[in-house]
Amino acid sequence: MIDPHADRLLNVRQLADLLSLSERSVRRLLPEIGYVRLRRTVRIPQSNIENYLQGRSVPPLERSPRRRAPAQGNMSSVVDRIIPAHRHRSHVRTPVDMAIRALQPVDKVKRETR
């Protein structure tokens, strides 16, 4: 006689419905979950499913309190905190910056001092 308190055995389709997965995905998980083969059919004990899900569960993250966003007009302070002064964009000369500078008109006074 079968013990009424024993694990319930689910087939692949029932487990797929329970986990909201496709039957193919459930069949891929069978070696990890563990199953019982009865001739050509496959049955999965409910305790195996519970153990598998408990082992795969991820604890929730403890989030730190949110930081307030900086004021819209004060972006330079944000840039200074993110990028050190020696690597700040204003100190870097890229080829595009140099081409733009070459196209800008230069005052006569500045030409004489160079």
Backbone hydrogen bonds in HBPLUS format (Angstrom, degrees):
<---DONOR---> <-ACCEPTOR-->    atom                        ^
c    i                          cat <-CA-CA->   ^        H-A-AA   ^      H-
h    n   atom  resd res      DA  || num        DHA   H-A  angle D-A-AA Bond
n    s   type  num  typ     dist DA aas  dist angle  dist       angle   num
A0006-ALA N   A0003-ASP O   3.23 MM   3  5.42 165.3  2.25 109.8 113.4     1
A0046-GLN N   A0008-ARG O   2.93 MM  38  5.54 140.7  2.09 154.3 166.8     2
A0010-LEU N   A0044-ILE O   2.92 MM  34  5.11 172.7  1.93 137.8 138.6     3
A0044-ILE N   A0010-LEU O   2.74 MM  34  5.11 163.7  1.76 149.7 155.4     4
A0015-LEU N   A0011-ASN O   3.04 MM   4  6.31 162.0  2.07 155.1 160.2     5
A0016-ALA N   A0012-VAL O   2.87 MM   4  6.04 154.2  1.94 148.9 156.6     6
A0017-ASP N   A0013-ARG O   2.99 MM   4  6.24 157.8  2.04 148.8 154.0     7
A0018-LEU N   A0014-GLN O   2.91 MM   4  6.12 154.8  1.98 144.9 152.5     8
A0019-LEU N   A0015-LEU O   2.93 MM   4  6.09 157.9  1.98 152.0 156.2     9
A0020-SER N   A0016-ALA O   2.90 MM   4  5.66 112.6  2.36 136.3 151.7    10
A0021-LEU N   A0016-ALA O   2.94 MM   5  4.82 159.9  1.98 139.8 144.8    11
A0026-VAL N   A0022-SER O   3.10 MM   4  6.47 156.9  2.16 149.1 155.4    12
A0027-ARG N   A0023-GLU O   2.94 MM   4  6.22 156.5  2.00 148.2 154.4    13
A0028-ARG N   A0024-ARG O   3.07 MM   4  6.38 144.1  2.20 143.2 152.6    14
A0029-LEU N   A0025-SER O   3.13 MM   4  6.44 139.2  2.30 140.3 151.0    15
A0029-LEU N   A0026-VAL O   3.01 MM   3  5.05 125.5  2.32  96.4 111.0    16
A0030-LEU N   A0026-VAL O   3.11 MM   4  6.32 123.7  2.45 144.5 159.1    17
A0032-GLU N   A0029-LEU O   2.89 MM   3  5.42 128.0  2.17 116.6 130.5    18
A0033-ILE N   A0029-LEU O   2.97 MM   4  6.16 157.3  2.03 156.3 163.3    19
A0034-GLY N   A0030-LEU O   2.81 MM   4  5.61 169.2  1.83 155.9 159.7    20
A0036-VAL N   A0043-ARG O   2.66 MM   7  5.13 166.3  1.68 163.4 167.4    21
A0043-ARG N   A0036-VAL O   2.83 MM   7  5.13 163.7  1.86 156.4 161.5    22
A0038-LEU N   A0041-THR O   2.92 MM   3  5.23 157.0  1.97 144.1 151.1    23
A0041-THR N   A0038-LEU O   2.97 MM   3  5.23 156.5  2.02 136.5 131.4    24
A0048-ASN N   A0045-PRO O   3.08 MM   3  5.40 125.6  2.39 103.0 116.1    25
A0049-ILE N   A0045-PRO O   3.30 MM   4  6.75 152.1  2.39 147.0 154.5    26
A0050-GLU N   A0046-GLN O   3.00 MM   4  6.32 162.8  2.03 152.6 156.7    27
A0051-ASN N   A0047-SER O   2.92 MM   4  6.10 163.7  1.95 150.2 154.6    28
A0052-TYR N   A0048-ASN O   2.91 MM   4  6.02 159.2  1.96 146.0 152.0    29
A0053-LEU N   A0049-ILE O   2.93 MM   4  6.15 164.7  1.96 153.8 157.6    30
A0054-GLN N   A0050-GLU O   2.96 MM   4  6.12 154.6  2.02 147.9 155.0    31
A0055-GLY N   A0051-ASN O   3.02 MM   4  6.17 153.1  2.10 145.6 152.6    32
A0056-ARG N   A0052-TYR O   3.08 MM   4  6.28 132.1  2.32 140.1 152.8    33
A0057-SER N   A0053-LEU O   3.05 MM   4  6.04 116.9  2.47 139.3 152.7    34
A0074-ASN N   A0071-ALA O   3.23 MM   3  5.50 158.7  2.28 110.7 117.2    35
A0078-VAL N   A0075-MET O   3.09 MM   3  5.07 120.7  2.45  94.9 109.9    36
A0079-VAL N   A0075-MET O   2.97 MM   4  6.28 160.2  2.01 155.1 160.0    37
A0080-ASP N   A0076-SER O   2.88 MM   4  6.09 156.2  1.94 147.1 153.7    38
A0081-ARG N   A0077-SER O   3.12 MM   4  6.28 143.2  2.26 136.4 145.0    39
A0082-ILE N   A0078-VAL O   3.00 MM   4  6.25 148.4  2.11 147.1 156.1    40
A0083-ILE N   A0079-VAL O   2.72 MM   4  5.64 169.5  1.74 157.9 161.1    41
A0087-ARG N   A0084-PRO O   2.95 MM   3  5.50 155.6  2.02 116.2 124.2    42
A0088-HIS N   A0085-ALA O   3.29 MM   3  5.04 168.7  2.30 103.4 105.8    43
A0091-HIS N   A0088-HIS O   3.03 MM   3  5.71 154.3  2.10 120.0 127.2    44
A0092-VAL N   A0089-ARG O   3.15 MM   3  5.25 157.4  2.20 106.1 113.1    45
A0098-MET N   A0094-THR O   2.96 MM   4  6.25 160.0  2.01 157.7 163.5    46
A0099-ALA N   A0095-PRO O   2.96 MM   4  6.14 152.3  2.04 143.6 150.7    47
A0100-ILE N   A0096-VAL O   2.97 MM   4  6.20 161.0  2.01 152.4 157.2    48
A0101-ARG N   A0097-ASP O   2.96 MM   4  6.13 158.9  2.01 146.7 152.9    49
A0102-ALA N   A0098-MET O   2.93 MM   4  6.10 146.8  2.04 140.9 149.9    50
A0103-LEU N   A0099-ALA O   3.15 MM   4  6.37 141.2  2.30 141.9 151.0    51
A0103-LEU N   A0100-ILE O   3.22 MM   3  5.24 128.6  2.50  95.6 108.4    52
A0104-GLN N   A0101-ARG O   3.33 MM   3  5.29 142.7  2.48  95.0 105.1    53
A0111-ARG N   A0107-ASP O   3.12 MM   4  6.48 149.0  2.22 145.0 153.8    54
A0112-GLU N   A0108-LYS O   3.15 MM   4  6.39 153.7  2.22 147.5 153.1    55
A0113-THR N   A0109-VAL O   3.28 MM   4  6.55 145.8  2.41 142.8 151.2    56
